[in-house]
Every structure is written in structure tokens, then in C-alpha cells.
Amino acid sequence: MSGRSAGKSVLLAVPFALLTACGGDAPESAPRSTPTPAAPAAPAAPVASGDLVTQGQQVFNGAGLCFSCHGQGGVGTALGPNLTDDTWIWIENPGVDLQAKLVAQIRSGAPRPKEFPAPMPPMGGASLTEDQLQAVAAYVASL
């Protein structure tokens, strides 16, 4: 295969991978429900170590493909919510054990989105190890 053909193959594979990671086959006419107002913030849970957060950032922006729906740095896109604000669509009482709640949410995904057009498959469609899952949850909690 020539270098030019290999480059075209990579360019064609990237959009497919992004759509797969974000569950891009959801119907556009799927009903959207109104989010439940967030409860008052409880005292913040301890933040994970810097090494775990750094590892999680690498997973978020790399192998985890999280950035493809949640944007670089978790600021959100048309496909997935902002993870840097105080609004949590799926997490109740985020001030209490947020990292454990994020691990559970990432592990199970969001099969029926509340506000966005595509579901989040379990682990965002990526094949994450338990260590990577813990690290990406620590990173998101740190945002």
C-alpha cells in the first residue's frame, strides 16, 4: 500500500471511530427530557493524586476517546455535555464520592441520553482497563 493510500485509509477511519465512540447511530428525533435541577453542592470529596489525574487526562484525550464527544479538556460539544461546570446530568449529589459515581457512570454509559443526540456506550465505546477507568474518573472529577 502506498503512503498516499495509507493516509486516505486513516482519514476515513477517524470519523467512523469517533461516531462509534459516541454512539452516533441514535435517531435524531429521539425525545429529550428536561434535566433534573442539581442539588446543592455538598462538601467536596478528596481529589485523587496528581499522577492519577495526569494518567486520566492522557486516557481522556487518547485511548478513551472521551474528547471526541466531551471536547478537549472536557468543555463539551454538541455530542456530549460539559464536564467542567457544576451541572451533572447523570450524577446525583456530586459532592459525595464523585469519583466512584463517575466510575460507575463511565462503566455503564448513558444508553438513553437526556440532553444530547447520541447515547454514550459503556466506557465511551473504548476498551479501558480498570486502572484506565479509575484514572479517567479521577481526571473528570478534578475538572
C-alpha positions as CSV (number, residue, x, y, z in Angstrom):
1,M,0.0,0.0,0.0
2,S,1.4,3.4,-0.9
3,G,1.9,6.2,1.6
4,R,-0.9,8.2,0.0
5,S,-3.4,5.2,0.2
6,A,-2.5,4.6,3.8
7,G,-3.1,8.2,4.6
8,K,-6.5,8.1,3.0
9,S,-7.4,5.0,5.0
10,V,-6.5,6.7,8.2
11,L,-8.6,9.8,7.3
12,L,-11.6,7.6,6.5
13,A,-11.2,5.6,9.7
14,V,-11.1,8.5,12.2
15,P,-14.7,9.8,11.6
16,F,-16.0,6.2,11.9
17,A,-14.1,5.7,15.2
18,L,-15.5,9.0,16.6
19,L,-19.1,8.1,15.7
20,T,-18.7,4.7,17.2
21,A,-17.3,6.0,20.4
22,C,-20.2,8.5,20.8
23,G,-22.9,6.1,19.7
24,G,-23.5,8.1,16.5
25,D,-26.3,5.9,15.2
26,A,-29.1,7.3,17.6
27,P,-32.1,8.7,15.8
28,E,-32.2,12.4,15.7
29,S,-35.9,12.5,16.6
30,A,-35.3,10.7,20.0
31,P,-37.2,12.5,22.7
32,R,-35.2,14.6,25.1
33,S,-36.2,15.0,28.7
34,T,-35.6,18.1,30.9
35,P,-32.7,17.7,33.2
36,T,-33.4,17.5,37.0
37,P,-32.1,20.6,38.8
38,A,-28.8,19.9,40.6
39,A,-29.0,19.5,44.4
40,P,-27.0,22.0,46.5
41,A,-23.3,21.1,46.5
42,A,-22.1,19.0,49.4
43,P,-18.5,19.3,50.7
44,A,-16.0,18.3,48.1
45,A,-14.6,14.8,48.2
46,P,-10.8,14.5,48.3
47,V,-9.2,14.9,44.9
48,A,-7.1,12.0,43.6
49,S,-3.3,12.2,43.4
50,G,-1.8,14.3,40.7
51,D,-0.3,11.2,39.0
52,L,-3.7,9.5,38.7
53,V,-5.3,12.7,37.3
54,T,-2.4,13.1,34.8
55,Q,-2.9,9.5,33.7
56,G,-6.6,10.1,33.4
57,Q,-6.1,13.2,31.2
58,Q,-4.0,11.1,28.9
59,V,-6.7,8.4,28.7
60,F,-9.4,11.1,28.2
61,N,-7.5,12.7,25.3
62,G,-6.3,9.5,23.9
63,A,-7.3,5.8,24.2
64,G,-10.5,6.6,26.0
65,L,-11.8,8.7,23.1
66,C,-13.7,10.8,25.6
67,F,-12.6,14.1,24.0
68,S,-14.4,13.2,20.8
69,C,-17.8,13.8,22.5
70,H,-16.8,15.9,25.6
71,G,-14.2,18.1,23.9
72,Q,-10.6,18.7,24.7
73,G,-10.4,19.4,28.4
74,G,-14.0,18.3,28.9
75,V,-15.6,21.6,27.9
76,G,-18.4,19.8,26.0
77,T,-19.5,19.6,22.4
78,A,-22.8,19.2,20.5
79,L,-22.4,15.5,21.2
80,G,-21.6,15.4,24.9
81,P,-22.0,17.6,28.0
82,N,-19.5,19.9,29.5
83,L,-17.7,18.2,32.3
84,T,-16.1,21.3,33.7
85,D,-19.1,23.1,35.1
86,D,-21.3,22.4,38.2
87,T,-24.1,20.8,36.2
88,W,-24.2,17.0,36.3
89,I,-26.9,15.3,34.1
90,W,-26.4,11.8,35.4
91,I,-24.7,12.3,38.8
92,E,-26.8,13.0,41.8
93,N,-25.2,14.7,44.8
94,P,-21.8,15.1,43.1
95,G,-20.1,16.4,46.2
96,V,-20.2,13.0,47.8
97,D,-17.8,10.4,46.4
98,L,-17.9,11.9,42.9
99,Q,-15.0,9.7,41.6
100,A,-16.8,6.5,42.5
101,K,-20.0,7.8,40.9
102,L,-18.1,8.7,37.7
103,V,-16.5,5.2,37.6
104,A,-20.0,3.7,37.7
105,Q,-21.4,6.1,35.1
106,I,-18.5,5.6,32.7
107,R,-18.6,1.9,33.1
108,S,-22.3,1.7,32.3
109,G,-22.6,4.6,29.8
110,A,-25.7,6.5,29.1
111,P,-27.9,4.4,26.8
112,R,-30.8,6.9,26.8
113,P,-29.4,10.4,26.6
114,K,-31.3,13.1,28.5
115,E,-30.0,16.2,26.6
116,F,-27.7,15.1,23.8
117,P,-28.3,13.4,20.4
118,A,-26.3,10.2,20.9
119,P,-26.0,7.7,23.7
120,M,-22.7,7.1,25.5
121,P,-21.8,3.4,25.2
122,P,-20.3,1.7,28.2
123,M,-16.8,3.1,28.7
124,G,-17.5,5.6,25.9
125,G,-17.0,2.7,23.4
126,A,-13.4,2.3,24.3
127,S,-11.7,-0.8,25.8
128,L,-10.4,0.6,29.1
129,T,-8.6,-1.4,31.8
130,E,-9.8,-0.9,35.4
131,D,-6.7,1.3,36.0
132,Q,-7.6,3.5,33.0
133,L,-11.2,3.7,34.1
134,Q,-10.2,4.8,37.6
135,A,-7.7,7.4,36.1
136,V,-10.2,8.9,33.7
137,A,-12.8,9.2,36.5
138,A,-10.1,10.9,38.7
139,Y,-9.4,13.3,35.8
140,V,-13.0,14.2,35.2
141,A,-13.6,14.7,39.0
142,S,-10.6,17.1,39.0
143,L,-12.2,19.3,36.3
